[in-house]
Amino acid sequence: METNGVENIESAVLVQEAVIEEAPAEVKEAVLVQEGVIKKAPGEVTLAVDLMSVPEDASKALTYTFTRTGDTTNPLTVNFTLGGTATLDTDYKQMGAEFESLTKGKVMIAAGESEATVTITPIKEVEIESDETIKFTLVEGDYIIDNPQMVMNQLKRLSSNEDVMVMSVISNDDPKLSLDWGEQFGSDTFGYEFLAVDNQGNTYVTGDFLGTVTVGGESLTSQGDSDVFVAKLDKEGKFDWVKSFGTTNKEEVEDIAVDTSGNVYFTGIFENSITSNDSTVSGGESSDIFVTKLDNNGDKLWSENFGGTNDDEVYGIDVDSQNNIYLTGESRGEIKFGTALVTSLLDYAFAAKLDSKGDGLWVKKLGENNTNHFAQDIVVDKDSNSYQLMTGVDNKSITVTQFDSSGTKGWEKKFTNSSYLIAEDIAIDNQANTFITGEFEETLQFGNTSLEGGENGDVFVAKLDNKGEVSWAKDFNIDDNDEVIHVQGIAVDEMGDTYVTGHYHSKSMSVSNFMLYDEGGETSEDDYYNAFITKFDNNGEVKWLQNIGGMNADDISDIAVKNGKIYIAGTFYQEATFDDKILTTQNQSDSFLVALAEDKPEISFTVSSNNIIKGSENPVIYTFTRTGKITAALTIDFTISGSATFNQDYTLTGAENFDGSKGKITFKAGEKTANVTLNITSGTSTVDETIALSLETTRDYKVVTTDISMSTVTITKNSNSNINDDDDDDENSGGIIGDDDDDDDDDDDDDDDDDNDDDDDDENSGGMIGDDDDDDDDDDGDDDGNDEGKFTLTSKSNKSFAFKGGKSSLKFSFKSKSIQEIKEIGFFTVDDEQGTIDGISTDNEKYIEVALKRAQSIFSILGNAPQGFDTNIEKILEFSSDTNFRFFSVKNGTIDGVKKGQINLSQLTFSDANFLQISEVETNGFDLDFEGVKINMKLDGKAKKVIGSRLQESIEVLDFRSTEITVKQKATFTIHREATFNNVVGFFQVADENGGIDTNGDGVADILVGQEGYAKAAVENRITNIELSVNNQTTATFTGEFEPSAIFAPFLIVDGTFDTFTDIYFPFLGANSDGADHVMMLGDNIFGFEDLKGGGDRDFNDIIVKIDFSVNT
């Protein structure tokens, strides 16, 4: 046995023949035997720390206490190692220990003493960007390291196998959250509170209560079961009005919103009826949903209820700039919002839209069919797109779904977990980025980021961009897997910073390198929840993490961030402290509503001179000054504009990363001022030049006043001017001279433009397979087909094709079908033979999403063609060289429907060995069998796209914008019908591919798709001599003419005329009242229409229009 440093003792054995073997468990001393001599074992040593954390800038210190038991006659040396992220003599000082190195030390417990201490004092002058740890670990010595997990009756080794580590933290220099104002209210039974803040800083709060509650000095008493209250506070936190709503039945509120006029909307559930302002809304015996609108004085404007025969729930409400209302919740069975309804046999989540009067506009059922889903919340962006967050089946998935203003699904992003995953809240910023938070166990994948959760779960927060792609994701952790952490709310400010609230039931929690500890320390009771709030910047980096409320149990139910203030509502037990305000409960627990302000340093600056002579040896010095906390370094941003040119008219020192227009200035830790120096050159200009420096407002500081946010210096061309060019003290305080321009936005605009161009090229390539912008690959520049190349099957696994050579065309011809369903056949370009797109492989979960962005239609095969319709259709596609592509098919739907989320992804199939059978029938010619639909594909260098068909791979229109088309195009229309309704088809001119209508003839769209009056404008701008209709199961022929250099779109009027109609449908889904797809390209210039609302049976044979053009260019 190892000696473990015990003098003259080489081994320790249990005296098996001694009575000590039967000694009771209380016996604390082990017995050692050596050479027949019985000796007492050394005493036990324990280590503890008095505080789990101490702020870096506080006057407190940490005390580590080493305690021994047993014989204290002689002194005892206790060994330890020192670890952690904090550095001795840099981040802190110590007293009481001796160190052999930076990581090894010892402490002496004096003779007759049982304790020795080591004191840790943080060094205030040093910047700490995140929390830093200090770890003391006991190591072997002439003692037993106490391990409470050891079994009492077993012999303890002279030193435990497991070293004992005790950690504490020097917490980062978090900003102080100053209390702007705070209120409390409560009753014996008080529900969660929800809040909203308007642009003027007024706060609106709602909650439910039972019994009597005092809110803003008014005493409210529930009429029976729980009632609802709503209150308004002004920007100073003073109550403006308080209202209550309820009956003898139960009412519960779930959310609140406010519009730009100060009208208030709140929603919840009730049973039987709910009363306010002497008016009553009645429901059923099960719980129904109510929505109530109040004006800015708290007077009720209207109240509506929605529901079915089963229980209905609502969890979120928001309002757009037009005062339309958006709801999300859950239902089972049927739920109606006006005439719009959805049904299900299981619990399902829904999203609904009401107009400003409470009338239903649309409702959408969310999630997969025949599965349970649970709504969480809904938010709306500035363009009236809504974003709904829900939890999926068995609490193992979450989904964010975007709908446009008409209810058409945009993007949808789903995240899954095999153990446990729930959503909690969602927020949105000014750029339509969404921020979501929730809880999970085990492993959770967000894009390329993998988060690890504990056995009892952790918290996540993630940012999605405006297309649903993951920007970043973070998780929170607790120190003990047996404890829990919960998240309650999320908000985002004008700068794109994110705030997350919740509570933890543990001794500590951490986010990244930031940590929190139970403020009650070791004496805190286990049942107490500790409320927290943390802030992330727009890149997902943690800015700070703080406890909220004090030492007792507290929780936060809602959060909003507006105009630089943080508004939170929640509950507390007995006492809560916010800054210097202490709230004390009237009951066991009460509610709080507070506005907090993050303390930030204030920045001002002066300039040594406003005028300087060109070539002067005297520099211009900008002096920047900060007030407030200066212990940490601080970087501020500035811009320079004006007519002077950097490195030609002046040089600049003292700034970082200055590029001629933007730069940064850093205050060192502990310093109040920083300088930037301009040195004026002789230059070549013969006129006066100006330099205008301005500070940019960011999240980390405040500019004292806008009057000193800019200062302009004039560089005068010669020395004859009356310029005081000395180093006097007539400093300018930065008054604004002239207006700043918008140059600072150029870089951002360029980036945005580049991104948009890429998307446009992918989706509107005009029928060209490939993404070349020009015809550079064309060897001889003509169209005689002489530069035709080689067309090959490059991958048997994913059935991708490639073309090598010059510019050419592909001709697709329908051969036969053995199925009775509609099928759309299309293609999408890929980057290589393996089918990769932008580095994303075919087995990646994002592959479908990126493939859809490139997807274009070839033609569609009808399941049931009308009598007389010729199915021998063809399609010509032009493409450039070095192009790879794959095929897809959509069963019983369109690719537009898939992109909009109206067609299930299970109906979409990509080409692979199981889906597509290929036979090479000739050189550069193949027969393709798409699961019962056979077509021929042949390379044809002489084939040209059909007139008008240039955009039909992506949108169902006629495009005559070509230099070859200079005169009117004469068209022959062949019409077929398989429908009960007497429908009529017309064509109208649009300003561009997006469908906007030019009403004043200036070539610019005046009415956009989805705007009010679109249908009326389309009919008024139709080609008056084209009115297409036919009797059922018959064929008719018409002629007409189209103007050159224009785009024309079809429209379908269902069972009406141009003068009188109810339902009208367009190729642009946003223009359709139901948001569904009603037009499909069956082939070049062959349009198929669906006339039933909501997409009907999607057979697209209700009326078919085939157009042939005379060769007239």
N, C-alpha and C positions, 0 to 999 in steps of 0.2 A: 504493500500500500504506500502511496506517496506520502511524504512527510508533512506537506502543507505548512512548512515553516514552524512547526511546534518543536521546541528544543528538547532533545533527548527522547523524543517519542517517535518511533519508527513505524509503529502500527497500532491500530485501535481494534480491539475485539470485544465482543459482547461476552460478559461473564455468564456463561450459560448455566453454571452450577450454583450461582449465587441467587439469593432470594430476590435480587433486583429484577430478575427476569419476570417476576410476578408483581413487580411494583405497579402502583396505580398510575393512571395517565397523568396525574398532576405532577409527577416527578419531572422536574425541569432539568436536572443535571444528568448528563450521560456519565458512564463510568468507563475509564480507560485502564487497561492492565498492561504494564510493561515490567518484565523481570520480577513479577510477583508484587509489585508496588501498585496500589490503587491510588490514582490521582484524579482530581476534578478536571473536567473538560473546561476549556476557555469559555468565557461568556459570549452571549449573542450581541451582535451589532446591528442596529437598524438605522435607516436614513430617511429623513422626511424634509419637506420644504413648507414654509408657512404660507406662501402665495403661489398659485399656479401661473400667474402672469403679473407683470408690472409694466406700466406705460414707460416708454423711453424718456419722456419729458417730465415724469412725475418725480417727487422728492422721496418716493418710497424705495426700499431696497428689498432684495430677496434674502431669506435666511435659511440655509441648509443646516439641519441639526443631526449630528451623529450621536447616537445613544447606545450605551452598553448596559448589559445586565450581568449579575454574578459578582465575582470578587473585584473590588475597585481599589485594592491596596496599592497596586503598582500602576504606573502610567501605561497607556496602550496607544500604539501607533496604528491608525486605520488608513489603509491604502485605497485610493480611488483613481479612476480615469476621468478625464474631462473631455466631453464631446459637444456636439450641437453645431448649429450654423453661426452662432455668435462667436466672436474672437476675443480672447482675454487681452486686456490692456488696449484694445481698439474699440470694442463695443461696450466693455464693462471693466470695472476694477473689482478685485477681491481682497478680503481681509480674513485671516484666520487659518490659511493653509500654506504649506510649502510645496514648491513645484520642482520636480527633477527635469521636466520638459514642458512643452505647451500642452501635452495631453496626459501627463502622469503627475499625481500629487499625493500628499499625505496630510493628515491632521492628527494632532496629539490630544488625547483625552488624559488630563492630568491625574496624578495619584489622588485618590479620594473623591474624584469627580466621576459622574456618570454621563456627562454630555460635553460636546465641543461643537462650536458653530463656525460656519463659513458665511460671510456676508458678501452678497453680490450687489454692486451699485452700478446702474447703467451710466454711460457717459453721454451726457445730453448733447454735446456739440456735434455728434456724429449723425449723419443722415441714415435712417433705416427705411429702406423702401418696402420691406415686408417684415413680418414677424420673424424674430430670430430666437433659436432655442439654445438652452444651456442644459447639458445632461451630465449629472454626476452618477458614476457607476461604481459601487463597492466591488473591490477585488480581494483576492485571498490574502490572509494574514493570520496573526495569532488570535483568531476569534472565529466564531461561527457567524456567517451571514444569515440573518434571520430570513426564513422563507416560510410564510404561513401555510403554504400548501403541503409541507412535510407532515407525515403521520407522526403523532406524538409518541407512540410506543416504540417506534423504530429508532435505532441508534443514528444520531446525526453525525455526518462526517465533520471533520475539523473545519471544512469550508464547503458551503453548498455548491453543487454543480452549476447552479444558475446564479449568475451575478444579478445584483439588484440595481436597477437604474431608476433614478428619479429625475424628472424633467420639469423645467419651468421655462417661461417665455418672456423675453423683452418684446412687448407689443409695439407694432409700428406706430409712427407718428400720425395716427388717424386724425382727420379734421374734426373739430368739435361740431356737434349738431346742436345749434342754439335753438331754443324754443321761441318761435314767433308768437304763437298763442296756443292755448290748450283748454279743453272743456271736458267735463265728465258728466255722465248720466247713467241711470240704471234702475232696475227694479229687482224683485225677488227672482224672477225668471226673465232673462234678457237674451235675445238672440244676437246673431252676428250683425255687424253694421257694414253697410256699403256706402261708398262716397263717390262724388264726382266734383270736378272743379271747372268753372267756366274761364273764358279768356280774361275776365276782369278780376279773377282771383276770388270770386265768391265760391263758397263750399256748400255742397248739398249732401246731406247724410240721411240714410233711411235704415230702419231696423224694425224688428217686431218685439213686443213686450207683453207681459202678463202681470196683471195687478196695476199698481200705480207707479209711474215713472215721472221724474222731473227733468224736462228738457228745456234749456234756455229760460228757466224761471217759471215755466208753465207746467202745471201738474196734469198729467194725462192718466186716465183710468180705462183699462180694457173693459169692454162690455160683457165679455164672457170668457171665451178662450182667447188666445193671443191675437192682438191687433197690430196694426202697422202705424209707424209715425214717419213723417218726412219733415226735415227742417232745413232752413237756409241760413248760412252765416256769411257776413260780409268779409272783405279781405283782411279786416282787423280781428276777425274771430268773434264778432258780436252777432248775436242771433237776430235775424230779420223777421222770420216767421216760423211757426211750428204748426203742423197739421197732423191729425190722427184719422185713421180709417179702419172700420171694422164693424162687425156685428157680434151676436152671441156665439157665432161659429168661429172656426179657426181660420186665420189669415197669416201667411208668412211671406215676407218680401225676399227677393233673391238678387236684385241688382237695380242700379239707378244710372241714368244718363242725362245730359243736359245739352241743349242745342245752342247755337250762336246767339239766339235771342233771349236766352235765359229761361226758356220753357223746360220743364222738368218731366222726365219720363221714368216711371218705376214699374217693376213687374214682379210678380210672385204667383202664389197659388192660394186658392180659397175653396171652401166647401159651402155649398148652398147659395150664399150671397155675400156681397161686400158692399158697404155703404160709405159714401163720402159726400159732404156738402148736400145732405138731405136727398141724395139720389142713390138708387140701389141697382147693382148689377147682379143678376141671378145666374146660377150655374146648376150643375147636377149634384147628385149625392156623392159622387166621387170628386176628387180634387180637380179643379179646372184652373186655367191660366188667366190672369188678369193683366191688363196693361192700362195704366192711368197717366194722363197728361195734365200737368198743372202749368199755369202761366207763371211769370216771374214774380207774381205776388202771392203765389201759393193757392190760387183759386183754380178749381177743377175745370178743365175744358172738355174732356170726355174720358170715358172709361169703357173698355171693351173686354169681353171674355171670350176665350177660345178653348175648345176641348171636345171630348167625345164621351162615350159611356164608361170608359175606364179612366184610371188615374193618369193625369198629365202633369208634367213638370216643366219648369222653365229655369234656366240657370244664367242667362246672359242677355243683356240688351245694349244696343248702341244706336246712334243716330247719325245720319250723314248731313252734308251741307244743305240738302234740300228738305231737311226735317223728315225724311223717311226713316222708319224704325226697323231695326233688325233684331230678331230673336233667335235664340237657340234653346233647345230643351229635349225632352223625351216624351214618348207616348206609346200607347199600345192600342191597336185597333185603328180607328179613324179619327183624324183631327183636321178641322177645317179652319182656314184663314180666309174669310170671304168665300168665294167660289173655289179657291184653290184648296186641294185636300191631298193627303197621303194616307195610306193604310198599311198595316202590317199585322201579322199574328203574334209577333214578338216585340219586346221593347226595342225601339229604334230612336235614333237621334234625328232631329230635324233642324233645318235653318229656314226662317221665314222672313218675309219683308212686308211691312205695312206702309201705307202712305201716311202723310201728316195728319190725316183725319182718323186713322186707325183702321182703314179698310185694307183687307188682305190683297196683296199683289201677287205673291207667289210663295210656295213652300216646297222645300226639297227634302226628300228622305236621304239620310246619309248612311254610309257604310255598306257592308255586304248584305245580300239578301238572306233572310231567315236567320239572322244572328242578332244578339243583343249589343247595343252600343249606348254609351253614356256621354251626353253632352257636357261640356265644361264652360265655355264662354265664346263670345263672338265679338269681333272688332271690325271697323270699317275704315278704309283709307279715303284720301281726299277725292278720289275718282269714283266713289261709291261702290268699290269692290269690297266684298265682305269676306272675312276669314274666320272659319269655325274650327274650334278645337274640340276633339272628343276622344274618349277612351274606348277601345275596342273590346272584342270578345274575351271574356275570362280575365280581364285586366292584364292583358299581355300585348297590347298594341295601342298606339296613339296615332291620330291622323289629323293633319291640318288640310282643310279644303277651302279653296278660293272660288267664289262666285262673282261674276260681273253684276252690274246693276240690274240686268234683266233676269238674273237667276241662272245664267248659263255657267256651267262649271268650267273653271279655268284650269289651274293646276291643283294637284292633290299629292301630298307627301305623307307616307305611312312609315312608321318606325315600329319594329317588333322586338319582343323579348320573350324567351321561353319560360321565364320564372315569374316576373311581376313587373308591370309597367303601367302607370296611370298618368294622365295629364291633370294639371291643376289650373293653369291660367295662361293667357295670351295677351300680348301687347303689340302695338304697331307704331313705327316711326314715320317721319315725313316722306321717306323714300319707299314706303310700302315694304320695308323689311319687317318680318314678324319675329317676335321673341316668345318662346314658350318655356314653361317650366313644369315640373312634375316630379314623380318619385319612381324609383326602380330598385330591383335587386339583381345581384350577379353582374352580368356584362351587358352593356348597351352600346350599340353602334350608331353614331351620327356621321354619315358620310365616311370620311377617312379617320374620324376620331373615335377611339374606343374608350368608354368610361367603365370603371369598375365599382360596383356597389357591394355593400356588406350584406350579411345574412338578413338583417332587419331592414335593409334598404337604405339608399342614399337619395340625394336630391340632384336633379340635373337642371341646367338652364342652357338653351341653345338659341342661336340666331339663324334664321333662314332669310335669304335674299328675296327680292321681289319676284323671282321665278321658282321659289321653293327650294333652292339649293342651300345646303348647310354651309354657313360662313364660319361658325365656331360652336363649340360645345364645352361645357365645364360641369364638374360634379362637386358636391360638398361631401365632407366626411365627418364622422364622429369617432371618438376614441375607443368605443366599446360596441362590438357588434350586437350585444344584447340590448342596447338602448336604441332610441329612434330619433329621427329628425324629420320634420314635416315642413313643407313649403306652402304658403298661403296666397301670395300675390306677386305680380310683376308689373313694372311700369317702365316707361322709357321717356327721357327728356328731349328737349329740342336739339341737343348736341348728339343724340344717339347713344347716350349712356344708359345703362340698364340698372334697375334697382329691384332686388328680390327680397321678400320678407318671409318669415316663418318662425318656427320655434324648434328647439332641440331639448330632448330629455336625456341629458348626458352631462358628464363633467366637462366635456370640451367638444368643440367642433372646429373644422378648418375648411377654408376655401383656398386652393392653391397654397401659397406660403403664409396666408393670413389665418390667425387662430383666435378663437374665443373660449373663455372659460366661465363656468358657472360662477356667477358673481357672489354666491353664498359660500364659495370655497368648500372645504370639507364638511362644514356644518349644514350645508343646504339640504333640505329634505328631498328625498328621491322623487316625490310626486310633482315637483315643481317644473313647469316648463319655462324656458328662457327664450324670450322673443329676440330675434335678430333682424338686422337689415344689412345688406351688402351691396356694393356698387361695382359694376364693370364698365370699362370704357367701350367704345364701339368696335374694338378689336378683340374683346373678350378678356382683357387683362383686368385683374382685380385691382380696384383703387383703394378700397377699405372695407372693413367688416366690423360691425359694432353690435354690442348688446343694447337692447331697448327696454326701458321701463324700470329697471332696478333689480333688487335682490329677490323679490317675491315672484310668484307665478304670473306670467303675462303672455298674451298672444296677440297677433296682428291679423285682422280679418280682411283688410283692403288697403290699397295704396294708390296714390296718384302723385304725379310730379308735374308741376306747372310753374312757369315764371321763376325758376330758381328755388322753389320751395318743395319740400317733401311732405305730403299729407298722408297720415296714417290713422286708421280706426282699428280698435280692438278692445280686448277685455283685460282686466288686471285684478289681482287678488290682494285685498287689504290696502296695499300702498304701491304707487308707481311714481318714479321720479323722472322728469324730463328737464334737463338743464337745472335751473334753480327752482323749478316748480314741483311741488309734491302734491299728488292727488291721493286722497284717502277715501276708501269705499264707504258708502252708506249701508251696504249690505255685505255679504261675504265677498261678492265680486261685483264690479261695476264696469262700465265701458268708458273709453276715452276717445277723443278726437283731437289731434294735435297737428300743428303746422310747424315743421322744422326747417331751419336754414343752415346750409353747410357753410361753416366759416372758411372764407377764402382770403388770401392776401390781396391787397389793393395796390394797383400799379399806376404810377403817374410818371411823366417825363418832362424834361426841359431841354432846350437847345441853346447853345452858347451864342449863336447869331443867326438871324434870319436872312442876312445878305452877306455875300462873300464875293470878292473879285476873282475872276478866272486867273488861275496860276498863283493865287495867294499861298504863302507859306504857312499862314495861320489855319489850323484845321477847324472843322465844325464838330463840336462834341455834343452828342445826345447823352444825357444822364437819366437813367431810369431808376426810380425809387420804389421800394415796396414797403408796406406797413403790415402789421399783424405778425403772425408766426414766421420766423425766419430760420428756424433750426435746420430745415431741409433745403437742399438745392431746389431751384425753380427755373424752368425754361419757359420763356414767353416768345410768341411769334409776332413778326412784324412784316409789313410790305412796304416797298418803295415804288412809287410811280412818279410821273412827271416827264419832262422832255429831256433831261440830262441822261447820258448813257454811261452805264457802269464800265469801268476800265478805259473809258475814253475821256469823259468829263470829270470823273472822280474815282477814287478807290475807297475801300471800306475795310476797317479792321475792328476787332472786338466782337464780331458776330460769328455764328456757326452756320455752315451750309448755305451761305448767301449765293444766290444764282443770278443776281441782277434785278430780281423783283421780290423775292421772298427770303427771309432769314430767321435765325433764332438767336436769342440772347439768354445767357444762363447766369442767374444769381448763384454764387457759391453758398454752401451751407453756412449760416451765421452772418452773411453779408447783406446789407440793406440796399446797396446800390450796384449798378453795372453800367458800363459805358460803351458806346459805339462811336467811332471816330471816322469822319469823312475827310479825306485829303483831296483838295481840289487841284486838278491838273490844268495845264495851259489849254489843251484841247484845240480843235480846229473850227469850232462853231463861231459864227460872227454875230449871233444873237444871244440874248439872255436865255439861260436854262433854269429849270426848276427841279427840285428834288422834294418830293412829298412823302414823308414817313408816317405810317399809321400803325397802330397796334391792332392786332386781331384778338377779338374776345374768344376765349376758349373755356373749357370746363375747369381749369385749375386756378384761375384768378379772375379778379374783376378790375376793369378800367374805372378809375375814380369817377370821371364824368366824361360825357361824349365831347365836351368842348375841348378836351386836351387829348383826344384820341388821334389827332393828326397834327403835324407841323410841317410847313413848307419853307424851304430854303431857296432863295434865288441866287443863282450864279451870274454875276454881271460881267459883260463882255470886256469892259476896259476900266482903267483906273481913274478916268475923268469924272465918273459919276460920284455923286455925293453919298458915298457909302462909308459908314463908320466900320472900318475893317480892323478893329483892334480887339484885344482880349478883355473887354470890359465886362461888367456884371449885369448888363441889361438883358438878362435871359428872357427868352420868350417861353411862355407857358403852354405852347402847343395849340394856339387857337387855329381853327380851321380856315384855310385860305384856299378857295376853289373846292371842287367836288372830286372825289376819288372816282376812278373809272372802274370798269369791270374786268381789267386784265387778269385779276387774280383767279378768275374762273376759267381761264382758257384751257388749262391743263385738264381740269375736270370735264369740261365740255368736249375736248378732243377725245377723252377716253370714252365718254358716253356715245359720241358719234361713231367711234370705231366699233363699239359693241353692237350698236343698232345696225350698222352696215352689215356686219357679219350675219346677224339674224336674218336681215332682209335677203341677203344673197342666198342663204340656205333655203328659205321658204319660197322665194319668188324668182327662181332662176329662169323663168320663161320657157320651161320645157327642156332646157339644156341639162343633160346628165353630166354632172361635174360642176365645179365651182370656179372655173376660170372666168375672169372678168372680160376677156377679149378673145380674139381669134388668133393669138400668137402661135398657137400650135398648128395652124393651117399652113401647110408647106408652100402652096403656091398662091393662096389668096383667092382662088376661084371656087366655084361650086360645081365643077364638072364631074366630081366624084373620082378624079384621078388620084387624090390623096387618101383614098380609102385604105384602112389598116387591117390588122388582124383582130378577130373577135373570138375570145376563148373562154371556156369554163375554167376558172382558176382554183376553186376549192370544192371538193366533193362533199365535205362535211357540212358547210353552211351554204352551199350552192351559190357562190358568188361568181360574177363574171367580170372580165376586164377587157378593155379595148386599148390597143396600142397602135398609134399612127396619127394621121391627121384628122381633121373634122369630118364627121359623117353622120348618118341617120340610121335609126332602127325602125323597122316596120313590124308592128304587132297585128296579128290577124286572129280572130276568133275561129275555132274549128268545131268544137262540140262540147256538150256537157251531159253529165249523167246524174245531176242533182236538181232538186226543185227549190233551191234557195238562192237568194241574191248574194252575189259575191263581188266585191271590189278588188281588183288586182292593181298593185302599184309597185314602186321601187323606191329605194333610198341609196344614196352614194355612201361608200365606205372608203377607208383610207389605205387598206392593203388587202392582200389575199385572205388574211385571217378574219376579215370583217370588222376590224377595229375602227372606232370612231373617236377622234380626239383623245386617243390613248386609252379609251374604255373598251375592254374586251367583251365578247359576246356573252360571257357568263356573269358579267357584272350587273348588279341590280339597277344601275342607272342606264343600262344599254337601251332599254325600250324608250326611255325618255329622250335620249339624244337621237335615236333613230327616228322618232316621230317628228323631230324638228326638221329632218331632211326628207321626210316621206312625201311622195307625189303620186298622183293617181295616173294609171294608164287607161283602163276602162273598167266598166262594171257589167256583170252578166246578170240579167234579170232571171228570177225564179219562175215568173209567170208573165210572159210577154203578151201584150194585146194582139188581137187578130190583125194580120197584115203587116206586123212589124218585122222588118228584115234584120235578122240577127247576124248577118255577115258584116260585122263592123271591123274597122281598121283604126290604127293609131300610129302616127308618125312622131318619133322623138329625135331631136337633134342633140348631139353631144360632142364634147371636145376630147382630145387625146388623153391617154394615160388615166383612164377612169375605171374605178372598180365600183360595182353596185350589187345589191341583193334585192330580192323580191319580198313582198308581203301580200297577204290577203286579209280582207275583213268580211266576216260572215254576217249576213243580215244587218248591215250597217255601212257607214262610210268612214273614211279616215278622218274627216272633219269631226265626226261624232266621237271618235276615239280620242282625238286631241282635246276636245271639250269635256271629256269625261262622261258623255252620254251613252257611249257604247262600252261595254265591259271589256277589259283587256283580254279576257278569255276568248273573245271573238276575233282577236288579232293573232295572226300566225306569220312568223318569219320563215324564209326559205331555209330548209335543212334537208337531211337525207330522208326524213319521214314525211315531210310536207310536200316536197317538190320532186317530181320524177322528170328527168331530162334525157332527151334523145337527140343526138346530132344527126340531122337528116341530110345535110349538105354542108359545103364549106361556108362558114359564117352563118349557118342556119340551124335552128334548134326547135324541136317540139317540146312544149312545157305542159306538164299535167299538174294542176293545182288542186289535188284532191277532188277530182271529178270534173274540173273545168280544163279543157285543153285549148292552148293557143299556140300559134307559131311566131317565132321571133327570128327576124332575118336582118342582117346588115345590108343596107342599101344606100350606097353613096350618092345616088341620083335622086333619092326621094326627098321631098320638101314638106315642111309642115303645112297643114291645111290652113287656108286663109281664116283668120279670126281665132285660131286655137292656141296662140302662143302662151297664154296664162292658164290654160285649162287643166294642167297638172296640179295646180294649187287652188284655183278658184273658178267657179262656174260662170264665166263671162265670155263675151266676144271682144277681141282686142284687134283693132285696126290701126294701131300706132306703128307704122312701118314706112320707111322712105319709099318702098315699092308700091304702097297703096296711096294713090293720089286722087282718086275719083270715087264716087258713090259705088257701093258694092250691092249688086242685085242678088237677092236671096230667094230661094225656093224653100218653103216650109212644108214638111210632111208631118201631119198630126195624127197620133193614135191615142186611144183612151181605154182604160179598164177601171171605171169608177162610177159610182152612183151620182155624185155631184156634177152639176153643170159648171165646169171650171173654165176660166179664160186666162190666157197667158199673153203678156205684153213685154216689151223691152224699153228700158229707159237708159239715158246716158249718165255715167258716173264720172267724177273728176279724176279718180285714180283707182288703183287696185283695192284700196280699203273700203270703197263703196260710198264715199262722200258725194253729195250732190251740189253742183254749182247752180245757184238760182238766179244770179245776176249777170252771168256771162263773162266773168273775168277770169275763168279758168281755175279758180280756187274753190275748194269745197266750202259751202256755207252751212249745210246741215250734215252732220256726221251720223254714222250708223248708231242707232240706239237713242238718238235725240228725238224729242217731241216734234211731230210734224214730218217725220221722215217718210212715212207711207204716203201721205198727201202730196209731198213734193215729188216722190217717185212717179206717181200716177200722172201728175201734172206735167212732168218732163218726159213722158213716154213718147215713143214714135207713134203718131196718131194713126198711120195707115197699117199698123201691124196689130191685129186683134185676132188671136188664135184660139179656136174652140172646135169641138167635134162631138158628134153623138157617140154614145157608148158602143164599144166594139166595132167601130167603123174608122175609116181613114179619110182625111181631108187634106187638100193642098192649097197653099196660099203663096203669094209673092210679096216682096217688100224691098226696101232699100235702106242701107246704113251709110252714114257719113264716114269719110276717112278720118284718120288721125284721132280716133276716139275709142273709148271703151263703153260697151253696152252690157247691161245686166238684165236677166229675165226676172219677172215676178209672176206669181200665181195668185189669182183671186179665186177663192173657194166659193162656189155656188152663188156668184154675184156678178156684177158688171163693173165697168170702170167708174160709173157714176154712183153705184150703190154697192157697198161691200162691208162685210164684217171682218173676215179673216183674209189676210194677205201675207204671202211668204216670199222671202228673198234668199239668194245664195249666202248672204251675210247673216250669220246666226244671231248676231247682236241686234239685228233689225227685226227679228221675228219675235212676236209677243210671247211665245212659249220657249224661246231660246233653242229650239230644236232644228235639226237639219232637214230641209224639205226639197233640196235640189241635188241631183247627182249627175256627173258626166258619165254617160254610157259609152261614149266613144268621141272621136273628134266631131264637135258641133252637134252632139246628140244629147239633149237634156231630158232627164227623167225627173218627175215631180211626185211628191207625196203630199196628199191634201188633208190628212187627218191631223188634228191638233195634238201636240206632244210627240209627233213623229209617227203616230199611227202604227200600222203594221210594217212600215219601212220597206215596202215593196217597190216604191218609186216608179210605178207603172200607171198611176192614176191618169196622167197625161204625159205623153212623150212628144218632144219637138225635135225633129231632125232637120238640119239646115244644110243646103247645098248652095255654093256660090259659083256664079259664072266667073271665068278667068277674065277679070276686068280690072286692071291695075293702071 
